[in-house]
Amino acid sequence: MRAVVQRVKKAQVAVAGERVGTIDTGLCVFLGVGKEDTKKDGEYLADKIIHLRIFPDEEDKMNLSLVDVQGAILAVSQFTLYGDCRKGRRPGFSDAASPEQGKELYEAFIQSLKEKGIPVETGIFQADMLVSIENDGPVTLLLDSQKTFNRTNLL
């Protein structure tokens, strides 16, 4: 499972011109599900994300987590995080989960966050969404439950 995590002052997602999710201080999480992923991957990412120390403390150092600042998460499904662009000009998505598996694990990830007491807003799975983000910092991090984001894989 892969996530792009952005620290935000505000974030919202709209579908067909209607706002379906909005948060103030917190994190916007774009979540991609791979075909080899399980619920354990979602639980790992949920725990990792809410405890990342990426919010500023009173000395303006990144020492506080989402839990510490009592922030929220806007979770948006994004299968394109499994796009493979190494060959040609069109991304391949053979490593992405099927829509059925993707939806099940996306919803399990959201449930895991809620069970940890995190307020969560969401987009709509498989919908054409318009996401508006007021990125704070900017702070943007890449996470992968399989820990495949490393120097070799990014070249």
C-alpha positions in Angstrom: 0.0 0.0 0.0 1.3 3.4 -0.9 0.4 6.8 0.5 1.3 10.4 -0.3 0.8 12.3 2.9 0.6 16.1 2.9 0.4 18.3 5.9 -2.5 20.7 5.3 -4.2 23.8 6.8 -7.3 22.9 4.8 -8.3 20.2 2.3 -11.5 19.3 0.6 -12.7 16.9 -2.1 -15.7 17.4 -4.4 -17.5 15.1 -6.7 -19.7 16.4 -9.5 -19.4 19.9 -8.0 -20.6 18.8 -4.6 -18.2 18.8 -1.6 -18.1 15.4 0.0 -15.2 15.8 2.4 -13.4 18.7 4.1 -10.9 19.1 6.9 -9.0 21.9 8.5 -5.6 21.2 10.2 -4.4 17.7 9.5 -3.3 15.5 6.7 -4.5 14.8 3.2 -3.7 11.1 2.4 -3.8 9.8 -1.1 -3.9 6.0 -0.8 -3.1 3.5 -3.4 -3.7 -0.2 -3.0 -1.5 -2.8 -4.6 -2.6 -6.3 -5.6 -0.3 -7.9 -3.0 -1.7 -5.8 -0.1 -3.7 -7.0 2.9 -5.5 -5.3 5.8 -2.2 -5.4 7.7 -0.7 -3.0 5.2 -3.5 -0.5 5.9 -3.1 -1.0 9.7 0.6 -0.4 9.4 0.1 2.8 7.4 -2.7 4.1 9.6 -0.5 3.8 12.7 2.6 5.2 10.9 0.7 8.2 9.5 -1.0 9.3 12.7 2.2 9.2 14.7 4.5 10.9 12.2 6.1 13.9 13.9 5.6 16.4 11.2 3.7 19.2 12.9 5.6 22.2 14.4 6.0 22.5 18.2 6.3 25.8 20.1 9.9 26.1 18.7 8.7 25.6 15.2 10.4 22.1 15.0 8.6 19.1 13.5 8.0 17.3 16.8 4.3 16.8 17.0 2.1 14.2 15.4 -1.5 14.3 14.1 -2.6 12.9 17.4 -0.8 15.6 19.3 -2.4 18.5 17.3 -5.8 16.7 17.3 -5.9 17.0 13.5 -8.1 15.2 11.0 -7.4 13.2 7.8 -8.9 13.6 4.4 -8.4 10.1 2.8 -8.6 9.9 -1.0 -8.2 6.7 -3.0 -5.7 7.0 -5.8 -4.8 3.8 -7.8 -2.4 5.8 -9.9 0.1 5.6 -7.1 0.8 2.2 -8.6 1.5 3.6 -12.1 4.7 2.2 -13.5 6.3 4.8 -15.8 9.6 3.0 -16.5 8.7 1.9 -20.0 7.1 4.0 -22.7 5.0 7.0 -22.1 1.8 5.5 -20.8 1.8 4.3 -17.2 1.1 0.6 -16.6 -1.1 -0.4 -13.6 -0.6 -4.1 -13.4 0.6 -3.8 -9.8 -2.6 -2.0 -8.7 -5.3 -3.9 -6.9 -8.6 -4.7 -8.6 -11.4 -2.2 -7.9 -13.0 -4.7 -5.5 -9.9 -5.4 -3.5 -8.9 -1.7 -3.6 -12.2 -0.6 -2.2 -12.2 -3.2 0.5 -8.7 -2.3 1.7 -9.3 1.5 1.3 -12.3 1.2 3.6 -10.4 -1.0 6.0 -7.7 1.7 6.2 -10.3 4.3 7.0 -11.8 2.1 9.6 -8.4 1.6 11.2 -8.0 5.4 11.5 -11.4 5.8 13.0 -10.7 3.0 15.6 -7.7 5.1 16.6 -9.9 8.1 17.3 -8.9 10.1 14.2 -11.6 12.2 12.5 -11.7 11.1 8.9 -13.3 12.6 5.8 -13.1 10.8 2.5 -13.6 11.1 -1.2 -15.7 8.6 -3.1 -14.0 5.5 -4.3 -13.6 5.4 -8.1 -15.2 8.8 -8.6 -13.7 11.6 -10.6 -12.7 13.9 -7.8 -11.5 17.4 -7.5 -9.2 17.7 -4.5 -8.2 21.2 -3.1 -5.3 21.3 -0.7 -3.7 24.1 1.2 -0.4 22.4 1.7 1.3 23.6 4.9 5.1 23.9 4.7 4.9 22.4 2.2 5.3 19.0 3.8 4.8 16.0 1.6 5.9 12.5 2.3 5.8 9.2 0.5 5.1 6.0 2.4 4.9 2.4 1.3 3.9 -0.4 3.6 6.3 -2.7 1.7 9.0 -0.2 2.2 9.9 -0.2 -1.5 10.4 3.6 -1.8 14.2 3.6 -1.6 16.9 5.2 -3.7 17.3 2.2 -6.1 13.6 2.1 -6.9 13.3 5.8 -7.6 16.0 5.9 -10.2 
